[in-house]
Amino acid sequence: MTVTPAIVGAIATASGDTPGTLPTNGGALSWLRVTDSRGVRLTDYELVIDHGGILNPGDTALAVVIDLEFIGYIVMVSFAIWLIGYIFSFQWLAYFSDPLHDLGDALAEHVGTPLLLAVAVTIGGLIVAMFVVTGHYAKAVTQTATMLVVAVFPIFMINPIADILAPDGLLSQGRDVGMAVAADISGDRSPDSASLVASVQQRLADGFGRYPAQVWNFGHIVDDSPACGSAWSQGMSSNDSNRLRDGLRACGDLSAYAATTDPSLEQVGAGVLLLIAAAVILFFALYLSTLVVRAVLDSIYHAVMVFLGFAAGGFIYGPPQAMLVRNLLDGVITALRMAAYSILLGVYVLFLGEILSQAREQVMPVLILTAIAMAVGVLQLRRMSAGIDKGNQWIANWVASALQNGTPAGGGHSSSGMGAVRAGSSLSSWGPLPLLAAATVVNSSPITEQLLRRRGALSPNSRVKNLGELNNWSTWAALGPDWANTYYDRRQVIRAADRAVQTRQHFSVPGAQLAGRLDLPTAAGLGGANTVRGGAAAIHGMLYDGGGDIGKAWAALIGAQFTDEAIMQDAVAARAYVQQHHEDEPRVHKQLAYAVAAMRGYQEFGTPARLAEMEMSILRYRDSFDDIVPTTTHQQRVIDDYFAGPSTTKLEAIGAISRGTAGDINGLNYTPRDAQTIMAAIGTEHANRVVNALDDMLSLTPDQLSTGIGERQFAELREELVMSMESDLWSSGIRRSTVNSAPPSLDELNR
């Protein structure tokens, strides 16, 4: 809604002299001579704001957007108001006047000839004689009277088109009557239609141009003060923003003066609302203008048809006479239609103008309500036009029936002049729609299926479609009642994956604020569909919550609304690496093995998908421990001593007590229960330290993550994982070998 007006504004700006100002003399829009009640042209309006500069690019950007919005708004409103005035002034008829006058003269010269008149009268006389012979005397009298009326009504034989286009023709008279009624309602006693049209334009220009422009610029209407209103008008007319600022300061409106120094985002938002309102106003003007132009062109058509009717058709009983009556009535109704449009326009201008003039500081919301009212006005115009058409049809049928039958028929019946005979009705049943309906019935008939041995035989590719359906039915029929069970496992893993993508706790653990820190181009925030982080979460949800395997990962991602195949493939590959390499780590603790394998995958490939998989695997490792292991001061001493200098001797001593009887550690006696608590706390502390190192790594920016800072943080994370591995090995009695040793990285060697 805002792009097109902005383009319009850019084009209009290109034709002006200064930014934010429409051209005033000889510009591309100089022909839109729409002025407000103070005589200021709408195309001279501008918003007086600070356009910034090199040292203030923010204000410059805001000013450019506001200027484009304003110019687009003014162009749309000016064109809408000009169009309404131009159409109702009938000045545009001058372009058609000369060609149509020539057409009317040609019709009068070549069609209205005595020979054609004699032929038509002869045919009409024969019809009268036929009525007399057959005993239809009333019809004979009616036909004779009709022929006499047509014969003695020569005014339409001169130039009917000229009568329509004349300044005092039916259209102009209808327009003048409507404008006079609207002017009387609004209190304007001017008898001149041109001045009435100008008054309508000025009311619209004030309501949709002057007041909104002032509120948009200053936040209120400066016309409340005569001096400030005069200063604004002079500034707009001269296109001198400095003169306007000086005038506002001189008249004492300091708030308006302050508003000219700094553009705001609020003005951008107001511009969007005004552009929507302007679009509705323009649509109202276009729709109303279309109805008026259509009425004028219809009246010209009916004038030509009336001329032909009085030249010949009116003498002939039946459809020719009915056509003459219908076109006569259509010409009169067109004038009434023009009056109705004028009255509706006047009432709307009065109603909306009064609302906008009284709105004052609330002109913006009132303008939106006005746009809604105009949208309703379009519907009312449409309904009124349909009602006039229906009334015209009723009257025409009534009069035509009276001429043909001697008595008027109900207005809802169509009179063709030849009675109620409908010779073509039997053929209408074989139109396109009935044929399509018949083909549809044949195509879906079970008899057709039995004869051709397939469903929808007339449909394209019906043979291939039926073969596929038969094969599918055969497969499911072989499964029997258990066929539905084949879908449950898919639904199970898909729902688990989708739930994992939408659940926040998959991205944070107690004590570590991980949410939102994976700030990579495709793995930001809490993840979601088509993000790297969301892909890792979906696969883990499918594996751990849905009980699936890696072979169902692709289906789970699709079920979780993933569509980016590159992200999906990377997520599957990252987890597949972990699944394949976790057994390389002979651990007692399985989740630690997964975390170590994921760490090795990130160290080898370094992609966002490997980082997200490492995060999820480490969090799974941490979740396998209790959140908090309560310890006594007596127990905490042993834990602190172990982490101050981890060694296999210390851990084997604690393990020996946990499996046997009470013993001494560092001179203090501990029970097996104490040792077991200490072992559990050491495992939990290792997991917490790994997660804290992960948290520090994920807190880096993308640039830091790819530099030496990121390498050092990853080395610390790897060191914590190695210590967890060592403690796991020592506590389970497994020794390091040439196979299960984890050599340090090059960065660790260089530190």
C-alpha positions in Angstrom: 0.0 0.0 0.0 2.9 2.4 0.7 5.3 1.4 -2.1 3.2 2.7 -5.0 2.4 6.1 -3.5 6.1 6.5 -2.6 7.0 5.9 -6.3 4.4 8.4 -7.2 6.0 10.8 -4.8 9.5 10.2 -6.2 8.3 10.9 -9.7 6.6 14.1 -8.6 9.6 15.1 -6.7 11.8 14.6 -9.8 9.7 17.2 -11.6 10.0 19.8 -8.8 12.7 22.2 -7.8 13.4 21.3 -4.2 13.1 18.2 -2.1 9.6 17.7 -0.7 8.1 20.4 -2.9 5.8 20.0 -5.8 6.5 22.2 -8.8 4.6 25.5 -8.8 5.1 26.9 -12.3 5.0 24.8 -15.4 5.6 21.5 -13.6 4.3 18.1 -14.6 1.4 18.6 -12.1 0.6 22.2 -12.9 -2.7 21.1 -14.6 -4.0 20.0 -11.2 -5.4 23.4 -10.3 -7.1 22.3 -7.1 -7.1 25.1 -4.5 -8.3 25.2 -0.9 -10.6 27.8 0.6 -7.7 30.2 1.0 -6.7 30.0 -2.6 -3.5 27.9 -2.1 -3.0 25.1 -4.6 -2.6 21.6 -3.1 0.3 20.9 -5.4 2.1 23.9 -3.6 1.9 22.1 -0.2 5.0 20.8 1.5 6.0 19.6 4.9 8.4 22.0 6.5 10.9 19.8 8.4 14.6 19.7 8.9 16.3 17.6 6.1 19.4 17.0 8.1 22.7 16.8 6.3 26.1 15.0 6.2 26.4 15.3 9.9 22.9 14.2 10.6 22.1 11.3 8.2 19.3 10.0 10.4 17.2 13.1 9.9 18.0 13.1 6.2 16.7 9.5 5.8 13.5 10.3 7.8 12.9 13.4 5.8 13.3 11.6 2.5 10.7 9.0 3.6 8.3 11.6 4.9 8.6 13.7 1.8 7.9 10.8 -0.5 4.9 9.8 1.6 3.6 13.4 1.6 4.1 14.0 -2.1 2.4 10.7 -2.9 -0.5 11.6 -0.6 -0.9 15.1 -2.1 -0.7 13.7 -5.7 -3.4 11.1 -5.0 -5.7 13.5 -3.1 -5.2 16.3 -5.6 -5.9 14.0 -8.5 -9.1 12.6 -6.8 -10.5 16.1 -6.1 -9.6 17.4 -9.6 -11.2 14.3 -11.1 -14.5 14.8 -9.3 -14.6 18.5 -10.3 -13.5 17.9 -13.8 -16.0 15.2 -14.4 -18.9 17.1 -13.0 -17.9 20.3 -14.8 -18.5 18.4 -18.2 -15.5 20.3 -19.7 -14.3 16.9 -21.0 -17.3 16.7 -23.3 -15.7 19.3 -25.5 -13.3 16.7 -26.7 -16.3 14.6 -28.0 -18.5 17.5 -29.0 -17.4 18.2 -32.6 -17.1 14.5 -33.7 -20.5 13.7 -32.1 -22.1 16.7 -33.7 -20.9 15.5 -37.1 -22.3 12.1 -36.3 -25.7 13.6 -35.4 -25.8 15.7 -38.6 -25.0 12.6 -40.7 -27.8 10.6 -39.0 -30.3 13.4 -39.7 -29.2 13.7 -43.3 -28.9 10.0 -44.3 -31.3 8.2 -41.9 -34.2 10.6 -41.5 -35.2 10.4 -45.1 -38.8 10.5 -46.5 -38.3 7.1 -48.2 -37.4 5.4 -44.9 -40.3 7.1 -43.2 -42.7 6.0 -45.9 -41.6 2.4 -45.6 -41.9 2.4 -41.8 -45.4 4.0 -41.9 -46.5 1.4 -44.5 -45.4 -1.5 -42.3 -47.2 0.1 -39.3 -50.3 0.6 -41.4 -50.3 -3.1 -42.5 -50.1 -4.1 -38.8 -53.1 -1.9 -38.0 -55.0 -3.5 -40.8 -54.1 -7.0 -39.5 -55.4 -6.1 -36.1 -58.7 -4.8 -37.6 -59.2 -8.0 -39.7 -58.5 -10.3 -36.7 -60.8 -8.3 -34.5 -58.2 -6.8 -32.2 -59.7 -3.3 -32.3 -58.1 -2.0 -29.1 -54.6 -2.9 -30.4 -55.4 -1.3 -33.7 -56.4 1.9 -31.9 -53.3 1.8 -29.7 -51.0 1.2 -32.7 -52.6 4.1 -34.7 -52.2 6.5 -31.7 -48.6 5.5 -31.2 -47.9 6.1 -34.9 -49.4 9.6 -34.7 -47.4 10.5 -31.6 -44.2 9.3 -33.4 -45.1 11.2 -36.5 -45.8 14.5 -34.8 -42.7 14.5 -32.5 -40.1 15.9 -34.9 -37.8 17.4 -32.4 -35.6 14.3 -32.2 -35.2 14.3 -36.0 -33.0 17.4 -35.9 -29.8 16.3 -34.0 -30.5 14.2 -30.9 -26.8 14.0 -29.9 -26.5 17.8 -30.0 -29.5 18.0 -27.6 -27.7 15.6 -25.2 -24.4 17.5 -25.3 -25.9 21.0 -25.2 -25.3 23.2 -22.1 -29.0 23.0 -21.3 -29.4 19.3 -22.3 -30.8 16.6 -20.1 -27.4 15.7 -18.7 -26.4 19.2 -17.7 -29.9 19.8 -16.3 -29.7 16.7 -14.2 -26.2 17.7 -13.0 -27.5 21.3 -12.2 -30.5 20.0 -10.3 -28.4 17.7 -8.2 -25.8 20.4 -7.5 -28.5 22.9 -6.6 -30.1 20.4 -4.2 -26.7 19.7 -2.7 -25.8 23.4 -2.5 -29.1 24.1 -0.8 -28.4 21.4 1.8 -25.0 22.8 2.5 -26.2 26.4 2.6 -24.5 27.6 -0.6 -27.0 29.7 -2.6 -24.8 30.2 -5.7 -26.9 29.5 -8.8 -23.8 28.9 -11.0 -22.9 25.2 -11.5 -19.3 26.1 -12.2 -19.0 27.9 -8.8 -20.8 25.0 -7.1 -18.3 22.5 -8.5 -15.4 24.8 -7.4 -17.0 25.0 -3.9 -17.2 21.2 -3.7 -13.5 21.0 -4.7 -12.5 23.6 -2.1 -14.4 21.7 0.7 -12.6 18.5 -0.3 -9.3 20.3 -0.5 -9.7 21.7 3.0 -10.8 18.4 4.5 -8.4 16.1 2.8 -5.5 18.4 2.0 -5.1 21.5 4.2 -6.1 20.1 7.6 -4.3 16.8 7.4 -1.1 18.5 6.1 -1.1 20.9 9.0 -1.6 18.1 11.6 0.9 15.9 9.9 3.5 18.7 10.0 2.8 20.4 13.3 0.5 18.1 15.3 -2.4 20.5 15.2 -4.3 22.8 12.9 -2.6 26.2 12.7 -5.8 27.7 11.0 -7.3 28.0 14.5 -5.2 31.2 14.7 -6.0 33.5 11.8 -2.5 35.0 11.8 -0.9 31.5 11.8 -3.3 30.3 9.1 -2.4 33.3 6.9 1.3 32.7 7.5 1.0 29.1 6.5 -0.9 30.0 3.3 1.7 32.6 2.4 4.5 30.1 3.1 2.9 27.4 0.9 2.1 29.8 -1.9 5.7 31.1 -2.0 7.3 27.7 -1.4 9.5 29.5 1.1 9.9 27.3 4.2 12.0 30.0 6.1 9.2 32.5 5.6 6.7 30.0 7.0 8.9 29.4 10.1 9.3 33.1 10.6 5.5 33.5 10.3 4.7 30.8 12.8 7.2 32.2 15.3 5.7 35.7 14.7 2.1 34.6 15.3 3.1 32.9 18.6 2.6 29.2 17.6 5.9 28.1 19.1 5.0 24.4 19.2 4.3 24.5 15.4 7.7 26.3 14.9 9.5 23.6 17.0 7.9 20.8 14.9 9.6 22.1 11.8 13.1 21.5 13.2 13.1 17.7 13.7 11.4 14.9 11.7 10.1 11.9 13.6 9.1 8.3 13.1 5.6 9.3 14.3 5.3 11.4 11.1 6.4 8.4 9.0 3.6 6.3 10.7 1.1 9.1 10.1 2.1 9.1 6.5 1.3 5.4 6.1 -2.2 5.9 7.5 -2.8 9.0 5.3 -1.7 7.0 2.2 -4.2 4.3 3.0 -6.9 7.0 3.4 -5.8 8.7 0.1 -6.0 5.4 -1.8 -9.6 5.0 -0.6 -10.4 8.6 -1.5 -8.9 8.1 -5.0 -10.9 4.9 -5.5 -14.1 6.8 -4.5 -13.3 9.5 -7.1 -12.5 7.0 -9.8 -15.6 4.9 -9.2 -17.9 8.0 -9.1 -16.2 9.4 -12.3 -16.7 6.0 -14.0 -20.4 6.1 -13.2 -20.7 9.6 -14.5 -18.8 9.0 -17.7 -20.8 5.8 -18.3 -24.0 7.7 -17.8 -22.9 10.3 -20.4 -21.9 7.7 -22.9 -25.1 5.7 -22.3 -27.1 8.8 -22.9 -25.4 9.3 -26.2 -26.1 5.7 -27.2 -29.7 6.1 -26.2 -30.0 9.4 -28.2 -28.8 7.6 -31.3 -31.3 4.7 -30.7 -34.1 7.2 -30.1 -33.3 8.9 -33.3 -33.6 5.6 -35.2 -36.8 4.8 -33.3 -38.5 8.1 -34.4 -37.1 7.7 -37.9 -38.6 4.2 -38.4 -38.8 1.9 -35.5 -41.5 3.7 -33.6 -44.0 3.0 -36.4 -43.6 -0.7 -36.3 -45.5 -2.7 -33.7 -43.5 -5.0 -31.3 -39.9 -5.0 -30.4 -39.0 -1.8 -32.5 -41.6 0.2 -30.5 -40.5 -1.4 -27.2 -36.9 -0.4 -28.1 -38.0 3.2 -28.7 -39.8 3.4 -25.4 -36.9 1.8 -23.5 -34.4 4.2 -25.0 -36.6 7.3 -24.3 -36.9 6.2 -20.7 -33.2 5.5 -20.4 -32.4 9.0 -21.6 -34.7 10.5 -19.0 -33.4 8.1 -16.3 -29.8 9.1 -17.2 -30.6 12.7 -16.3 -32.2 11.6 -13.0 -29.1 9.4 -12.5 -26.8 12.4 -12.9 -28.9 14.4 -10.4 -28.7 11.5 -7.9 -24.9 11.2 -8.3 -24.6 15.0 -7.8 -26.9 15.0 -4.7 -25.0 12.1 -3.2 -21.6 13.8 -3.9 -22.9 17.0 -2.3 -24.3 15.3 0.7 -21.0 13.4 1.2 -18.9 16.6 0.8 -21.2 18.4 3.3 -21.1 15.5 5.8 -17.4 14.8 5.6 -16.4 18.5 5.3 -18.3 19.3 8.5 -16.8 16.3 10.3 -13.2 17.3 9.3 -13.7 21.0 10.0 -14.9 20.2 13.5 -12.3 17.5 14.2 -9.5 19.9 14.8 -6.8 18.0 16.8 -8.4 14.7 16.1 -8.3 15.2 12.3 -6.1 12.0 11.8 -8.5 9.5 13.3 -11.4 11.3 11.8 -9.7 11.2 8.4 -9.5 7.4 8.7 -13.2 7.3 9.6 -13.8 9.4 6.6 -11.9 7.0 4.3 -14.1 4.2 5.8 -17.2 6.4 5.0 -16.0 6.8 1.5 -15.5 3.1 1.1 -19.1 2.7 2.3 -20.0 5.4 -0.2 -18.7 3.3 -3.0 -21.0 0.5 -1.9 -23.9 3.0 -1.7 -23.2 4.3 -5.1 -23.2 0.8 -6.5 -26.5 0.0 -4.7 -28.1 3.2 -5.9 -27.0 2.6 -9.5 -28.4 -0.9 -9.4 -31.6 0.4 -7.9 -32.0 3.0 -10.7 -31.3 0.3 -13.3 -34.0 -2.0 -11.7 -36.5 0.9 -11.6 -35.7 1.8 -15.2 -36.3 -1.8 -16.3 -39.6 -2.0 -14.4 -41.0 1.3 -15.9 -39.8 0.3 -19.4 -41.5 -3.1 -19.2 -44.7 -1.5 -17.8 -45.0 1.1 -20.6 -44.1 -1.4 -23.4 -46.6 -3.9 -22.1 -49.3 -1.1 -22.1 -48.5 -0.2 -25.7 -48.6 -3.8 -26.9 -51.5 -5.3 -24.9 -53.5 -2.3 -24.1 -53.1 -2.9 -20.3 -49.9 -2.6 -18.3 -48.2 -5.8 -17.1 -46.2 -6.3 -13.9 -42.9 -4.5 -14.0 -41.0 -7.7 -13.3 -42.0 -9.2 -16.7 -40.0 -8.5 -19.8 -42.0 -7.2 -22.8 -40.5 -7.9 -26.2 -43.5 -6.8 -28.2 -44.4 -10.2 -29.5 -46.3 -11.6 -26.6 -45.1 -14.4 -24.3 -43.6 -16.6 -27.0 -40.1 -17.8 -26.2 -39.0 -19.7 -29.2 -35.4 -19.8 -28.1 -36.0 -21.2 -24.7 -35.7 -24.7 -25.8 -32.3 -24.0 -27.2 -31.0 -22.4 -24.0 -31.0 -25.8 -22.3 -28.1 -26.8 -24.5 -25.8 -23.9 -23.5 -22.2 -24.3 -22.3 -23.1 -24.7 -18.6 -25.7 -27.5 -19.2 -23.3 -29.3 -21.4 -20.6 -29.1 -18.8 -22.9 -30.4 -16.2 -24.0 -33.3 -18.4 -20.3 -34.2 -19.1 -19.6 -34.2 -15.3 -22.5 -36.5 -14.6 -21.3 -39.0 -17.3 -17.7 -38.8 -16.1 -18.6 -39.7 -12.5 -21.4 -42.2 -13.3 -20.8 -45.8 -12.1 -22.2 -47.1 -15.4 -19.4 -45.3 -17.2 -16.9 -46.9 -14.8 -18.3 -50.4 -15.5 -18.2 -49.9 -19.3 -14.7 -48.3 -19.5 -13.3 -50.1 -16.5 -11.8 -47.0 -14.8 -13.0 -44.0 -12.8 -13.2 -40.5 -14.3 -12.6 -41.8 -17.8 -13.0 -38.4 -19.4 -10.4 -36.8 -17.1 -6.8 -36.3 -18.2 -4.3 -39.1 -17.2 -7.2 -41.2 -15.9 -5.6 -44.5 -16.9 -2.3 -43.8 -15.0 -4.3 -42.5 -12.0 -6.4 -45.7 -11.9 -3.4 -47.9 -12.1 -1.8 -46.0 -9.2 -5.0 -46.3 -7.1 -5.3 -50.0 -7.7 -1.7 -50.7 -6.7 -2.1 -48.6 -3.6 -5.3 -50.4 -2.6 -3.8 -53.8 -3.2 -0.9 -52.9 -0.9 -3.0 -51.7 2.0 -5.5 -54.6 1.5 -2.7 -57.1 2.0 -1.8 -55.4 5.4 -5.3 -55.9 6.6 -6.6 -54.1 9.7 -3.1 -53.3 10.9 -2.4 -50.9 8.1 -3.1 -47.9 10.3 -0.2 -48.9 12.6 2.3 -48.1 9.9 1.7 -44.4 10.4 1.9 -44.2 14.1 5.7 -44.4 14.3 6.0 -41.6 11.9 3.5 -39.5 13.8 5.4 -40.3 17.0 8.8 -39.1 15.8 7.4 -36.1 13.9 5.5 -34.8 16.9 8.5 -35.2 19.1 10.7 -33.3 16.6 8.1 -30.5 16.2 7.7 -30.2 19.9 11.5 -30.0 20.4 11.8 -27.1 17.9 9.1 -25.2 19.8 10.3 -25.9 23.4 12.7 -23.4 25.0 14.4 -25.6 27.6 16.2 -27.5 24.8 18.4 -24.4 24.5 19.2 -23.6 28.2 20.1 -25.3 31.4 20.1 -24.1 35.0 23.0 -21.7 35.6 23.8 -21.2 31.9 22.0 -18.5 29.9 22.4 -20.1 26.5 19.1 -18.8 25.0 19.8 -16.4 22.1 23.6 -16.6 22.1 24.1 -18.8 19.1 24.2 -15.6 17.0 25.0 -17.1 13.6 23.3 -16.1 10.3 21.3 -19.4 10.2 21.3 -20.3 13.9 20.1 -17.3 15.8 17.9 -17.0 18.9 16.0 -20.0 20.1 16.0 -21.7 16.8 12.9 -22.8 14.9 12.1 -24.3 11.5 14.8 -23.8 8.9 17.5 -22.8 11.4 20.6 -24.7 12.3 19.8 -24.7 16.0 16.2 -25.8 15.3 17.5 -28.7 13.1 19.7 -30.0 15.9 16.8 -29.7 18.4 14.4 -31.5 16.1 16.7 -34.4 15.6 17.4 -34.7 19.3 13.7 -34.6 20.1 13.1 -37.3 17.5 15.8 -39.5 19.0 15.3 -39.1 22.7 11.6 -38.1 23.1 10.2 -39.9 20.0 12.3 -43.1 20.3 13.3 -42.9 16.7 16.6 -43.5 14.9 18.8 -41.5 12.6 17.1 -43.0 9.6 13.9 -41.1 10.4 15.7 -37.8 10.8 14.7 -36.4 7.4 11.1 -37.3 7.8 11.1 -35.7 11.3 12.5 -32.5 10.0 9.9 -32.3 7.2 7.2 -32.9 9.8 8.6 -30.1 11.9 8.0 -27.7 9.0 11.6 -27.6 7.7 11.9 -26.8 3.9 15.6 -25.7 3.6 17.3 -28.9 2.4 20.8 -27.6 3.0 20.1 -27.0 6.7 18.3 -30.3 6.9 21.2 -32.2 5.3 23.8 -30.5 7.6 21.8 -31.3 10.7 21.5 -35.0 9.7 25.2 -35.2 8.8 26.2 -33.6 12.1 24.2 -36.1 14.2 25.2 -39.1 12.0 28.9 -38.3 12.7 28.1 -38.4 16.5 26.2 -41.7 16.1 29.1 -43.3 14.2 32.0 -42.0 16.4 30.7 -42.1 19.9 31.7 -45.8 20.2 35.3 -44.7 19.6 35.2 -43.3 23.2 35.1 -46.3 25.6 33.2 -44.5 28.3 30.9 -45.9 31.0 28.8 -42.8 30.6 27.1 -42.9 27.2 26.0 -39.2 27.0 29.6 -38.1 27.7 30.7 -40.2 24.7 28.2 -38.4 22.6 29.4 -35.0 23.8 33.0 -35.9 23.0 32.1 -37.2 19.6 30.2 -34.0 18.9 33.2 -32.0 20.0 35.4 -33.9 17.7 32.9 -33.3 14.8 33.0 -29.5 15.4 36.8 -29.5 15.7 37.0 -31.3 12.4 34.4 -29.4 10.3 33.7 -26.2 12.3 30.3 -25.5 10.7 27.3 -24.0 12.4 25.5 -27.3 12.2 28.4 -29.1 14.1 28.3 -26.3 16.7 24.6 -26.7 17.2 24.9 -30.5 17.5 27.8 -30.0 20.0 25.6 -27.7 22.1 22.7 -30.2 22.1 24.9 -33.2 22.9 26.6 -31.3 25.8 23.2 -30.3 27.2 22.0 -33.9 27.0 25.2 -34.9 28.9 24.4 -32.3 31.6 20.8 -33.3 31.8 21.8 -36.9 32.7 23.0 -35.6 36.1 21.1 -34.2 39.0 20.8 -30.4 39.0 22.2 -30.1 42.5 23.9 -32.8 44.7 23.6 -31.7 48.4 26.9 -32.0 50.2 28.2 -31.3 53.7 31.2 -29.2 54.5 33.0 -32.4 55.4 32.3 -33.8 51.9 32.9 -30.6 50.0 36.5 -30.5 51.3 37.3 -33.7 49.4 35.5 -32.3 46.2 37.5 -29.0 46.3 40.7 -30.9 46.9 40.1 -33.2 43.9 39.4 -30.3 41.5 42.4 -28.4 42.8 44.6 -31.2 41.5 42.7 -34.1 39.9 44.5 -37.4 39.9 43.7 -41.1 39.6 45.1 -41.7 43.1 42.5 -39.4 44.7 39.6 -40.8 42.7 40.6 -44.4 43.2 40.7 -43.8 47.0 37.2 -42.3 47.0 36.0 -45.1 44.8 37.5 -47.8 47.1 35.6 -46.3 50.1 32.3 -46.1 48.1 32.6 -49.8 47.4 33.8 -51.0 50.8 33.9 -49.7 54.3 34.7 -46.4 55.9 38.2 -45.0 55.5 40.3 -41.9 55.8 40.9 -39.3 53.1 43.3 -36.5 54.0 43.2 -37.5 57.6 39.4 -37.4 57.9 37.1 -40.4 58.1 34.4 -41.0 55.5 31.7 -43.5 55.2 30.8 -45.3 51.9 27.7 -43.1 51.7 29.9 -40.0 51.9 32.1 -41.4 49.2 29.1 -42.1 46.9 27.8 -38.5 47.4 31.3 -37.2 46.6 31.5 -39.2 43.4 28.1 -38.0 42.3 29.0 -34.4 43.1 32.2 -34.7 41.1 30.3 -36.0 38.0 27.8 -33.1 38.3 30.5 -30.5 38.8 32.3 -31.8 35.7 29.1 -31.5 33.6 28.5 -28.0 35.0 32.0 -26.9 34.1 31.6 -28.2 30.6 28.3 -26.3 30.2 29.9 -23.1 31.6 32.7 -23.4 29.1 30.1 -23.9 26.3 28.2 -20.9 27.6 31.4 -18.8 27.4 32.0 -20.0 23.8 28.5 -19.3 22.7 28.5 -15.8 24.1 31.0 -14.7 21.5 30.0 -12.8 18.4 30.2 -14.5 15.0 33.4 -12.6 14.2 35.0 -13.6 17.6 34.0 -17.2 17.1 36.0 -17.5 13.9 39.2 -15.8 15.3 41.7 -16.7 17.9 39.3 -15.8 20.7 37.0 -18.5 19.6 39.8 -21.0 19.3 40.9 -20.3 22.9 37.3 -20.7 24.2 36.9 -23.9 22.3 40.2 -25.1 23.7 38.9 -24.4 27.3 35.7 -26.3 26.5 37.8 -29.2 25.1 39.9 -29.2 28.2 36.8 -29.5 30.5 35.6 -32.4 28.4 39.0 -34.1 28.6 38.9 -33.7 32.4 35.4 -35.3 32.4 36.8 -38.1 30.3 39.8 -38.6 32.7 37.6 -38.7 35.8 35.3 -41.2 34.0 38.2 -43.4 33.0 39.8 -43.3 36.5 36.5 -44.0 38.3 35.7 -47.0 36.0 39.3 -48.4 36.1 39.9 -47.9 32.3 43.4 -46.9 31.3 44.5 -44.7 28.5 45.9 -46.4 25.4 47.2 -45.4 22.0 43.6 -45.8 20.7 41.5 -43.9 23.2 43.9 -41.1 24.0 42.8 -37.5 23.1 45.8 -35.6 21.9 45.8 -31.8 22.4 45.0 -29.5 19.5 47.7 -27.4 17.8 46.4 -24.3 19.5 46.8 -26.0 22.9 50.4 -26.9 22.1 51.1 -23.3 21.1 49.7 -21.7 24.3 
